[in-house]
Amino acid sequence: MKKIIIIILSLVIAIGSVSVYINYKKYSSKVAVENYLMHEKNINKKTIEKLEPFIANLQGDKKWLVYVKLRGDDKKYYYYKDNKDNKVVLESYILKGKEYGE
């Protein structure tokens, strides 16, 4: 009985740790992109219509993309934080259904 409790507790801790890590990476990417847009690109926070982090099927830092939609702009932007150079990078944008890479 004690072994079963230890195994279950270990699984709960492992799953919780993975969940916390994923949420941290998504949140830190979102904050980095938001700060980049406001401070580097001088975009007003009210202009940012949507800022949504997600896990992409890419490798490395590009795995943690942030979707950005700006008011009055037809483009859909995808940014990520390059941890090696400690900067935010525009991965691509979509305009009228066509993707353009940077």
Backbone hydrogen bonds in HBPLUS format (Angstrom, degrees):
<---DONOR---> <-ACCEPTOR-->    atom                        ^
c    i                          cat <-CA-CA->   ^        H-A-AA   ^      H-
h    n   atom  resd res      DA  || num        DHA   H-A  angle D-A-AA Bond
n    s   type  num  typ     dist DA aas  dist angle  dist       angle   num
A0005-ILE N   A0001-MET O   3.19 MM   4  6.48 158.9  2.23 148.6 153.7     1
A0006-ILE N   A0002-LYS O   3.02 MM   4  6.27 156.2  2.08 146.2 152.7     2
A0007-ILE N   A0003-LYS O   2.92 MM   4  6.14 157.5  1.97 149.2 155.2     3
A0008-ILE N   A0004-ILE O   2.92 MM   4  6.10 167.0  1.93 152.3 155.9     4
A0009-LEU N   A0005-ILE O   2.88 MM   4  5.97 161.3  1.92 147.0 152.8     5
A0010-SER N   A0006-ILE O   2.90 MM   4  6.02 152.8  1.97 143.0 150.7     6
A0011-LEU N   A0007-ILE O   2.96 MM   4  6.22 156.0  2.01 149.7 155.8     7
A0012-VAL N   A0008-ILE O   2.96 MM   4  6.21 160.6  2.00 151.5 156.6     8
A0013-ILE N   A0009-LEU O   2.98 MM   4  6.19 158.5  2.03 147.1 152.8     9
A0014-ALA N   A0010-SER O   2.92 MM   4  6.10 159.1  1.96 147.4 153.4    10
A0015-ILE N   A0011-LEU O   2.88 MM   4  6.04 171.2  1.89 155.8 158.1    11
A0016-GLY N   A0012-VAL O   2.92 MM   4  5.94 157.5  1.97 143.3 150.4    12
A0017-SER N   A0013-ILE O   2.88 MM   4  6.01 151.9  1.96 145.0 152.5    13
A0018-VAL N   A0014-ALA O   3.06 MM   4  6.33 159.8  2.11 150.8 155.4    14
A0019-SER N   A0015-ILE O   3.01 MM   4  6.20 161.6  2.05 148.6 153.9    15
A0020-VAL N   A0016-GLY O   2.93 MM   4  6.11 159.6  1.98 148.9 154.2    16
A0021-TYR N   A0017-SER O   2.95 MM   4  6.13 158.5  2.00 147.4 153.3    17
A0022-ILE N   A0018-VAL O   2.98 MM   4  6.21 165.7  2.00 154.3 157.3    18
A0023-ASN N   A0019-SER O   3.01 MM   4  6.18 168.5  2.02 151.9 155.2    19
A0024-TYR N   A0020-VAL O   2.89 MM   4  6.01 152.9  1.97 146.2 154.0    20
A0025-LYS N   A0021-TYR O   2.95 MM   4  6.19 164.2  1.97 154.0 157.4    21
A0026-LYS N   A0022-ILE O   3.01 MM   4  6.22 164.4  2.03 154.0 158.1    22
A0027-TYR N   A0023-ASN O   2.95 MM   4  6.01 163.5  1.97 145.9 151.1    23
A0028-SER N   A0024-TYR O   2.81 MM   4  5.94 168.1  1.82 156.2 159.7    24
A0029-SER N   A0025-LYS O   3.02 MM   4  6.06 152.6  2.10 141.3 148.6    25
A0030-LYS N   A0026-LYS O   3.00 MM   4  6.19 159.3  2.05 147.3 153.2    26
A0031-VAL N   A0027-TYR O   2.95 MM   4  6.20 164.7  1.97 155.9 159.2    27
A0032-ALA N   A0028-SER O   3.00 MM   4  6.07 158.4  2.04 141.0 147.3    28
A0033-VAL N   A0029-SER O   2.97 MM   4  6.16 162.2  2.00 151.7 156.0    29
A0034-GLU N   A0030-LYS O   2.91 MM   4  6.07 162.8  1.94 150.9 156.2    30
A0035-ASN N   A0031-VAL O   2.91 MM   4  6.06 165.0  1.93 151.7 155.4    31
A0036-TYR N   A0032-ALA O   2.95 MM   4  6.08 154.2  2.02 142.7 150.4    32
A0037-LEU N   A0033-VAL O   2.89 MM   4  6.13 164.2  1.92 155.0 158.2    33
A0038-MET N   A0034-GLU O   3.03 MM   4  6.22 161.5  2.07 149.5 154.5    34
A0039-HIS N   A0035-ASN O   2.82 MM   4  5.76 164.4  1.84 151.4 156.3    35
A0040-GLU N   A0036-TYR O   2.84 MM   4  5.10 145.6  1.96 129.9 141.3    36
A0041-LYS N   A0036-TYR O   3.16 MM   5  6.62 149.6  2.26 153.5 160.5    37
A0043-ILE N   A0037-LEU O   2.94 MM   6  5.59 163.7  1.97 143.2 145.6    38
A0047-THR N   A0044-ASN O   2.91 MM   3  5.30 146.0  2.02 110.0 120.4    39
A0048-ILE N   A0045-LYS O   3.22 MM   3  5.40 143.6  2.36 100.4 110.0    40
A0071-ARG N   A0047-THR O   2.84 MM  24  5.32 170.2  1.85 161.8 165.2    41
A0049-GLU N   A0069-LYS O   2.81 MM  20  5.43 132.8  2.04 141.7 155.9    42
A0050-LYS N   A0069-LYS O   3.03 MM  19  4.94 155.1  2.09 140.9 141.5    43
A0069-LYS N   A0050-LYS O   2.95 MM  19  4.94 158.3  2.00 139.8 142.1    44
A0052-GLU N   A0067-TYR O   2.89 MM  15  5.05 160.5  1.93 145.6 151.6    45
A0067-TYR N   A0052-GLU O   2.82 MM  15  5.05 167.8  1.84 142.3 138.1    46
A0054-PHE N   A0065-LEU O   2.84 MM  11  5.61 156.8  1.90 163.3 163.1    47
A0056-ALA N   A0063-LYS O   2.70 MM   7  4.75 164.8  1.72 139.7 144.8    48
A0063-LYS N   A0060-GLY O   3.15 MM   3  5.80 164.0  2.18 115.8 120.5    49
A0064-TRP N   A0061-ASP O   3.19 MM   3  5.98 162.5  2.22 120.7 123.7    50
A0066-VAL N   A0079-TYR O   2.77 MM  13  5.20 145.9  1.88 151.7 159.0    51
A0079-TYR N   A0066-VAL O   3.00 MM  13  5.20 162.9  2.03 147.1 148.0    52
A0068-VAL N   A0077-TYR O   2.83 MM   9  4.99 160.6  1.87 145.3 146.9    53
A0077-TYR N   A0068-VAL O   2.98 MM   9  4.99 162.5  2.01 160.1 156.3    54
A0073-ASP N   A0070-LEU O   3.26 MM   3  5.50 155.0  2.33 130.8 127.5    55
A0076-LYS N   A0094-ILE O   2.96 MM  18  5.06 147.8  2.07 137.4 147.6    56
A0094-ILE N   A0076-LYS O   2.82 MM  18  5.06 148.8  1.92 137.0 147.4    57
A0078-TYR N   A0092-SER O   2.89 MM  14  5.40 146.4  2.00 174.2 164.3    58
A0091-GLU N   A0078-TYR O   2.70 MM  13  5.53 145.0  1.82 148.9 161.1    59
A0092-SER N   A0078-TYR O   3.33 MM  14  5.40 154.2  2.40 137.9 143.6    60
A0080-TYR N   A0089-VAL O   2.96 MM   9  5.51 150.7  2.05 151.7 161.2    61
A0089-VAL N   A0080-TYR O   2.80 MM   9  5.51 170.0  1.81 170.1 173.3    62
A0082-ASP N   A0087-LYS O   2.72 MM   5  5.37 155.2  1.78 172.7 170.8    63
A0086-ASN N   A0082-ASP O   2.74 MM   4  5.51 115.0  2.17 137.1 156.2    64
A0087-LYS N   A0082-ASP O   3.12 MM   5  5.37 149.3  2.22 138.9 145.5    65
A0093-TYR N   A0100-TYR O   2.94 MM   7  5.41 152.6  2.01 149.9 158.9    66
A0100-TYR N   A0093-TYR O   2.80 MM   7  5.41 165.3  1.82 167.6 172.8    67
A0095-LEU N   A0098-LYS O   2.99 MM   3  5.43 161.7  2.02 151.7 151.6    68
A0098-LYS N   A0095-LEU O   3.09 MM   3  5.43 166.9  2.11 115.4 118.7    69
